[in-house]
């Protein structure tokens, strides 16, 4: 009888631990990842073109020689999140060479107080878009480092703008766990490829 009194509470405890682990797995957010290809689809959204022209990123007129045309030859756009609309804002990637930069630029444009603003500008390119719990994509962006090569940094939306949070890859190779702190200290703490 003594053994039964000890075994029964132990079984109840083990069962409760197992059901807690199952609940944690059910509540875990599963992110979808979109790999960014080299495709530059046509710019067809009138709001996007109007905003780009209003921010003086491009022009639909051939009488302004200082701005590139609003064309997919130079630009491509992405939504801020899977459920977001272009009216809320968008991610704009520019080809290298525009506005005197030798690398691609990525702008995050968001509408606030009925006005579109550039909330982030990075001298880098999109590698991946990942869904997140906050509804905005997490961005994996590539930056060219002259000494190392391509550094892929994860950026998350903090409620007001995107912030770089972690180096995930160097030249297409994942960072070993034991090296992450020192590499993040080197690149994230000294991040200067945008705001």
C-alpha positions in Angstrom: 0.0 0.0 0.0 2.9 2.3 0.8 4.3 1.8 -2.7 1.0 2.6 -4.3 0.8 5.8 -2.3 4.2 6.9 -3.7 3.7 5.7 -7.3 0.3 7.3 -7.8 1.4 10.9 -7.1 4.5 10.4 -9.2 2.4 9.3 -12.2 0.1 12.3 -11.8 3.1 14.6 -11.7 4.7 13.1 -14.8 1.4 13.3 -16.7 1.0 17.0 -15.8 4.6 17.7 -17.0 3.8 16.0 -20.3 0.6 17.9 -20.9 2.4 21.2 -20.2 5.0 20.4 -22.8 2.3 19.6 -25.3 0.5 22.9 -24.6 3.8 24.8 -25.1 4.3 23.2 -28.5 0.7 24.0 -29.5 1.2 27.7 -28.5 4.5 28.0 -30.4 4.4 30.4 -33.4 5.5 28.7 -36.6 7.1 31.1 -39.0 6.9 30.9 -42.8 10.0 31.9 -44.8 10.1 33.4 -48.3 13.4 33.2 -50.1 14.0 36.3 -52.2 14.9 35.6 -55.8 16.5 37.8 -58.4 13.1 38.5 -60.0 12.0 42.1 -60.4 8.2 41.9 -61.2 6.5 44.9 -62.8 5.4 47.7 -60.5 1.6 47.7 -60.9 0.3 49.2 -57.7 -0.6 52.8 -58.3 -0.3 53.7 -54.6 3.3 52.4 -54.5 4.2 54.3 -57.6 2.6 57.5 -56.3 4.4 57.2 -52.9 7.7 56.5 -54.5 7.3 59.6 -56.7 6.1 61.7 -53.7 9.2 60.7 -51.7 11.3 61.6 -54.8 12.7 58.1 -55.1 11.7 57.9 -58.8 9.6 59.7 -61.4 6.9 58.9 -63.9 7.9 61.9 -66.0 10.7 62.0 -68.5 11.4 65.7 -67.7 13.2 65.0 -64.4 16.6 63.7 -65.4 18.0 63.5 -61.8 15.5 60.7 -60.8 15.3 57.2 -62.2 12.0 56.1 -63.8 9.5 54.3 -61.5 10.1 51.0 -63.2 10.8 47.4 -62.2 14.1 47.8 -64.1 15.3 49.7 -61.0 12.9 48.8 -58.1 11.0 46.0 -56.6 8.5 46.1 -53.7 7.3 43.8 -51.0 4.5 44.1 -48.4 5.4 44.8 -44.8 3.7 41.5 -43.7 1.6 38.7 -45.2 -1.7 40.4 -44.3 -0.5 44.0 -44.9 -1.6 46.2 -47.7 0.5 48.5 -49.8 -1.6 51.4 -48.5 -0.1 50.7 -45.0 3.5 50.9 -46.4 6.0 48.6 -48.1 9.6 47.5 -48.5 11.3 49.0 -51.5 14.6 47.5 -52.8 16.7 49.5 -55.3 19.2 48.2 -57.7 22.9 49.0 -57.1 24.1 52.3 -58.6 21.1 54.4 -57.9 21.7 57.7 -55.9 25.5 57.2 -56.0 25.6 53.9 -54.0 27.6 51.0 -55.4 25.3 48.5 -53.5 21.6 47.8 -53.3 19.5 49.9 -51.0 16.4 48.8 -49.1 13.9 51.4 -47.8 11.1 50.7 -45.4 8.2 53.0 -46.1 5.3 53.3 -43.7 2.2 55.4 -43.5 1.7 57.4 -40.3 -0.6 60.2 -39.6 -1.8 60.1 -43.2 1.7 60.6 -44.5 4.2 58.2 -46.0 7.7 58.3 -44.5 10.9 56.4 -44.9 11.4 54.7 -41.4 14.5 52.7 -42.3 17.1 52.9 -45.0 19.7 50.1 -45.4 22.7 49.7 -47.7 21.8 46.0 -48.2 19.5 43.6 -49.9 16.7 41.2 -48.9 17.6 37.6 -48.5 14.5 36.3 -46.8 11.1 37.5 -45.4 9.8 35.6 -42.4 6.4 35.8 -40.9 6.3 36.9 -37.2 3.7 37.1 -34.4 3.5 40.9 -34.7 2.2 40.7 -38.3 5.3 42.4 -39.8 7.9 40.3 -41.7 11.2 39.7 -40.0 13.9 40.5 -42.5 17.1 38.7 -43.2 19.2 41.2 -45.1 22.6 40.8 -46.8 25.4 43.3 -46.5 28.7 43.3 -48.4 31.7 43.5 -46.1 34.9 44.1 -48.0 37.0 41.8 -45.7 34.5 39.0 -45.0 32.0 38.9 -47.9 28.2 38.7 -47.4 26.9 39.2 -43.8 23.3 38.2 -43.3 21.6 40.0 -40.4 18.1 39.5 -39.0 16.0 42.6 -38.5 12.8 42.7 -36.5 10.1 45.4 -36.3 10.0 46.9 -32.9 6.7 48.7 -33.2 8.2 51.9 -34.8 11.0 50.7 -37.1 13.2 47.8 -38.0 16.2 47.0 -35.8 19.1 44.6 -36.5 19.2 41.9 -33.9 21.4 39.0 -34.9 24.0 37.9 -37.5 22.8 34.6 -38.8 25.1 33.8 -41.7 28.5 34.7 -43.2 28.8 34.0 -46.9 25.8 31.6 -46.8 27.0 29.6 -43.8 25.2 29.6 -40.5 27.1 30.9 -37.5 28.1 28.4 -34.9 26.4 28.9 -31.6 29.6 29.4 -29.7 30.7 32.2 -32.1 27.4 34.2 -32.1 28.1 36.5 -29.2 31.4 37.7 -30.5 30.1 38.1 -34.1 27.0 39.9 -32.9 29.2 42.2 -30.8 31.3 42.9 -33.9 28.5 43.6 -36.4 25.3 44.5 -34.4 26.9 46.7 -31.8 28.8 48.6 -34.5 26.0 48.5 -37.2 26.5 51.3 -39.7 24.8 50.1 -42.8 21.6 52.1 -42.3 19.1 53.3 -39.7 
